[in-house]
Amino acid sequence: MIGKPGKPSARRTTAYVCSDCGSEHSKWQGQCIDCGQWNSLSEIALGAPPAPAVPSVGASRRSSWAGRVDTPTVMALKDVSHSEESRQTTGIGEFDRVLGGGLVLGSVVLVGGDPGIGKSTLLLQAVALMAATTPGLYVTGEESLSQVAGRASRLGLPVEGVHALAETCVERILEQAAPMRPALIVADSIQTLWTETLSAAPGSVSQVRESAARLVRYAKETGTAVFLVGHVTKEGGIAGPRVLEHMVDAVLYFEGESGSRFRVLRAFKNRFGAVNELGVFAMGDKGLREVSNPSAIFLSGSREPQPGSCVMVTREGTRPLMVEVQALVDASPLSNPRRVAVGMEGNRLAMLLAVLHRHGGIVVGDQDVFVNVVGGIRVQETAVDLPLLLAVLSSLRDRPLAEQTVAFGEVGLSGEIRPVPNGEERLKEAATHGFKRAIVPKANAPRSGRIAGMEVIGVERLADALEHA
């Protein structure tokens, strides 16, 4: 039996979206069910009209968008035509390195960093240097056009062919971009953009997500490369929904210590290149300048060996870097001595000190231990284990390591010294900088022959490494 139709249910006009994972909820609650994050739900408006069609940009890209929707079809992967990505150099070698060899046309790159770190400066330099071969549009939502022109003048940049627009509405930005057909668009910043289809305020979760989605769609359909500048939160992550980082092709972070003129650009995601690639810059009167020999800035200026210092060779992306690890061990007045690590994981420091006690016979349980990686760089690989323990021992004994000594290697919980990738390449980098002695895992000792001008000591146990140090 068919019952009588009831009253139509009220249509929901709002939803709540998690800023971390992007999942939607029908009502507000303190914790996101999908990712478990607390206080991350923000209200968004539903029932927005569909996005207007984006006009065609270039005859060779898409013939027409008006009123036509392509229906996707299933294809065998072997029958899909493809070609190598077309890359354009930005004119900045370190920037190209982080991007994977240059900027891929049609890609969307998100650049984040602390306020004043140099995000806008770097992108303005890139747009100006690329203008001769790649027409670009610099869209600013936080500054006036006179401020942008003044910065370009102070930096001495060539502004011929550079176009700028002070606008925050995405629809108007795309309308202005259609007739000039730029190959590159810089949106500074994504948190200031908004779309007319939503009533939420600019910077809200829904506005950031929808604005980025429209720019991503525009980039993929027209082949225009897009740079998005992102603000960061006090925790260091990019503000807005976490889904923003999943939508783009590359995520780059600008890092640097306050008071230092050096900046580090690191890739955390890159669909067209290596992740964890590193670019080093120096901020000067004329903007950001490439650092051709980044290993030199991470080493101490002192020529004499100092207690508590050990030089290691880390690998960032596709190249090795010389980094100085410093340790300070001092008697603690506290019942629970402090363990402070800057530039590496703190939990790993506590674990390595336990290994040093158990398998090296060195007791630091009543000492404060402070560890710092010089230059503001953060070492995320296990090759830092051995040089860290050597620096701790050097500080405890107040005796410097032998002059021109370098070390790297992973330390296991049973006291074994494990090999790390690209050992011979690291040794050649150390020899290039004049180091004469290396303490490394035995499996990383060169088998094809000796490293010119360097004594390589291969060790298998922590006790052997401490003896040679």
VENSUL-V766082 format. One record per pair of residues at least 6 apart in sequence whose C-alpha atoms are under 7 Angstrom apart, sorted by the first residue. I is the first residue (numbers start at 1). J is the second residue. D is the distance in whole Angstrom. If there is no record, write none. Layout:
BEGIN
i	j	d
I	J	D
I	J	D
END
This chain:
BEGIN
i	j	d
13	45	6
13	46	5
13	47	6
14	43	7
14	44	6
14	45	5
14	46	5
15	24	7
15	25	6
15	26	5
15	27	7
15	43	6
15	44	5
15	45	7
15	46	7
16	24	6
16	25	5
16	26	6
16	27	6
16	28	6
16	41	6
16	42	5
16	43	4
16	44	6
17	23	6
17	24	4
17	25	6
17	41	5
17	42	5
17	43	6
18	24	7
18	32	7
18	40	5
18	41	4
18	42	6
19	40	5
19	41	6
19	205	6
19	240	6
19	241	4
19	242	6
20	40	7
20	241	5
20	242	4
20	243	7
21	35	7
21	241	7
21	242	5
21	243	6
22	241	6
22	242	7
22	243	6
28	41	7
30	38	6
30	39	5
31	37	6
31	38	4
31	39	6
32	38	6
32	40	7
42	205	7
44	200	7
44	206	6
45	198	7
45	199	7
48	197	6
48	198	6
49	197	6
53	65	6
53	66	7
54	65	7
55	65	6
55	178	6
56	62	6
56	63	7
56	64	6
56	65	7
57	178	6
57	181	6
57	222	6
58	181	7
61	222	6
62	222	7
85	104	6
86	104	6
86	105	6
87	102	5
87	103	5
87	104	4
87	105	6
88	102	5
88	103	5
88	104	6
89	96	6
89	102	5
89	103	6
90	96	6
90	102	7
90	103	7
90	126	5
90	129	7
90	130	6
91	126	7
91	129	6
91	130	7
94	279	5
94	280	7
94	290	6
95	279	6
96	102	4
96	103	7
97	279	7
98	266	7
98	267	6
98	277	5
98	278	6
98	279	6
99	273	6
100	272	6
100	273	4
100	274	6
104	225	7
105	223	6
105	224	6
105	225	5
106	219	5
106	220	5
106	223	4
106	224	5
106	225	4
107	219	7
107	225	5
107	226	6
107	249	6
108	216	6
108	219	7
108	225	6
108	226	5
108	227	6
108	248	5
108	249	5
108	250	7
109	226	6
109	227	5
109	228	6
109	248	6
109	249	6
109	250	5
109	251	6
110	227	6
110	228	5
110	229	6
110	230	7
110	248	7
110	250	6
110	251	5
110	252	6
111	228	6
111	229	5
111	230	6
111	251	6
111	252	5
111	253	6
112	229	6
112	230	5
112	231	6
112	232	6
112	238	6
112	252	6
112	253	5
112	254	6
113	119	7
113	231	7
113	232	6
113	253	6
113	254	5
113	255	6
114	232	6
117	254	7
121	287	7
122	288	7
125	157	7
127	136	6
127	162	7
128	157	6
128	158	6
128	159	6
128	162	6
131	161	5
131	162	6
132	161	7
134	183	6
135	161	6
135	162	7
135	182	5
135	183	6
135	184	7
136	162	6
136	163	6
136	182	5
136	183	6
136	184	5
136	185	6
137	162	7
137	163	5
137	164	6
137	182	6
137	184	6
137	185	5
137	186	6
138	163	6
138	164	5
138	165	6
138	185	6
138	186	5
138	187	7
139	164	6
139	165	5
139	166	6
139	167	7
139	186	6
139	187	5
139	188	6
140	165	6
140	166	5
140	167	6
140	187	6
140	188	5
140	189	7
141	166	6
141	167	6
141	168	5
141	188	6
141	189	6
141	192	6
144	166	6
145	164	7
145	166	6
154	286	7
155	286	4
155	287	6
156	286	7
167	173	7
168	192	6
168	193	5
168	194	6
169	193	6
169	194	5
169	195	6
170	193	6
170	194	6
170	195	5
170	211	6
171	195	7
182	224	7
183	224	5
183	225	6
184	224	6
184	225	5
184	226	6
185	225	6
185	226	5
185	227	6
186	226	6
186	227	5
186	228	6
187	227	6
187	228	5
187	229	6
188	228	6
188	229	5
189	228	6
189	229	5
189	230	6
190	208	6
190	228	6
190	229	6
190	230	6
191	202	7
191	203	4
191	208	6
191	230	7
192	202	6
192	203	6
193	202	6
193	211	6
194	202	5
194	207	5
194	211	6
195	207	7
195	211	6
198	207	7
200	207	7
205	240	6
205	241	6
208	240	7
209	241	7
209	244	6
219	225	6
219	226	7
230	238	6
230	239	7
231	238	6
231	239	6
232	238	4
232	239	5
233	239	5
245	251	7
249	270	6
249	271	5
250	269	5
250	270	4
250	271	6
251	267	6
251	268	6
251	269	5
251	270	7
252	265	7
252	266	6
252	267	5
252	268	6
253	265	6
253	266	5
253	267	6
254	263	7
254	264	6
254	265	5
254	266	7
255	263	6
255	264	5
255	265	6
256	262	6
256	263	5
256	264	6
256	376	6
257	376	6
261	282	6
261	283	5
262	281	6
262	282	4
262	283	6
263	280	6
263	281	5
263	282	6
264	278	7
264	279	6
264	280	5
264	281	6
265	278	6
265	279	5
265	280	6
266	276	6
266	277	6
266	278	5
266	279	6
267	275	5
267	276	5
267	277	5
267	278	7
268	275	5
268	276	6
269	275	6
274	317	6
275	317	6
276	316	6
276	317	5
277	316	6
277	317	4
277	318	7
278	316	6
278	317	6
280	290	6
280	291	6
280	294	6
281	288	6
281	289	5
281	290	5
281	291	5
282	288	6
282	289	5
282	290	6
282	291	7
283	289	6
295	321	5
295	322	5
295	323	7
297	375	7
298	322	7
298	323	5
298	324	6
298	374	6
298	375	5
299	322	7
299	323	6
299	324	5
300	324	7
305	400	6
305	401	7
305	403	6
306	400	5
307	394	5
307	395	5
307	398	5
307	399	5
307	400	4
308	326	6
308	327	5
308	328	6
308	391	5
308	392	6
308	394	5
308	395	4
308	400	7
309	324	7
309	325	6
309	326	5
309	327	6
309	391	5
310	324	6
310	325	5
310	326	7
310	387	6
310	390	7
310	391	5
310	406	7
311	322	7
311	323	6
311	324	4
311	325	6
311	387	7
311	406	5
311	407	6
312	322	6
312	323	5
312	324	6
312	384	7
312	387	6
312	406	5
312	407	5
312	408	5
313	320	6
313	321	6
313	322	5
313	323	6
313	408	6
313	426	6
314	320	6
314	321	5
314	322	6
314	323	7
314	383	7
315	321	6
320	426	6
320	429	7
323	374	7
324	373	6
324	374	6
325	372	6
325	373	5
325	374	6
325	388	6
325	391	7
326	371	6
326	372	5
326	373	6
326	391	6
327	370	6
327	371	4
327	372	6
327	391	5
327	392	5
327	395	6
328	369	6
328	370	5
328	371	7
328	392	7
328	395	6
329	367	6
329	368	6
329	369	5
329	370	7
329	392	7
329	395	6
329	396	6
330	367	5
330	368	5
330	369	7
331	366	7
331	367	5
331	368	6
332	366	6
332	367	5
332	368	5
337	366	6
337	367	6
337	368	5
338	368	5
338	369	6
339	350	7
339	368	6
339	369	5
339	370	6
340	346	7
340	369	6
340	370	5
340	371	6
341	349	7
341	370	6
341	371	5
341	372	6
342	371	6
342	372	5
342	373	6
343	372	6
343	373	5
343	376	7
343	377	6
343	378	4
343	379	6
344	378	6
344	379	5
344	380	6
355	413	6
355	415	6
356	362	6
357	363	5
359	415	6
359	462	7
359	463	7
360	462	6
360	463	5
382	410	5
383	408	5
383	409	4
383	410	5
383	420	6
384	408	6
384	409	7
384	410	7
385	409	6
385	410	5
385	411	6
386	407	7
386	408	6
386	409	5
386	410	6
386	411	6
387	407	5
387	408	6
394	400	6
394	401	7
401	469	6
404	435	5
404	436	6
404	437	6
405	435	6
405	436	6
405	437	5
405	438	6
406	435	7
406	437	6
406	438	5
406	439	6
407	438	5
407	439	5
407	440	6
408	439	7
408	440	5
409	417	6
409	418	6
409	419	6
409	420	6
409	440	6
409	441	6
410	417	6
410	418	5
410	419	6
410	420	7
411	417	5
411	418	6
412	418	7
415	461	6
415	462	5
416	460	6
416	461	5
416	462	6
417	441	6
417	459	7
417	460	5
417	461	5
417	462	6
418	441	6
419	441	5
419	443	6
419	444	6
423	444	5
424	444	7
424	446	6
428	451	7
431	454	7
435	454	7
436	453	6
436	454	4
436	455	6
437	454	5
437	455	5
437	456	6
438	455	6
438	456	5
438	457	6
439	456	6
439	457	5
439	458	6
439	465	7
440	457	6
440	458	5
440	459	6
441	458	5
441	459	5
441	460	6
442	458	4
442	459	5
442	460	6
445	456	7
445	458	6
459	465	6
END
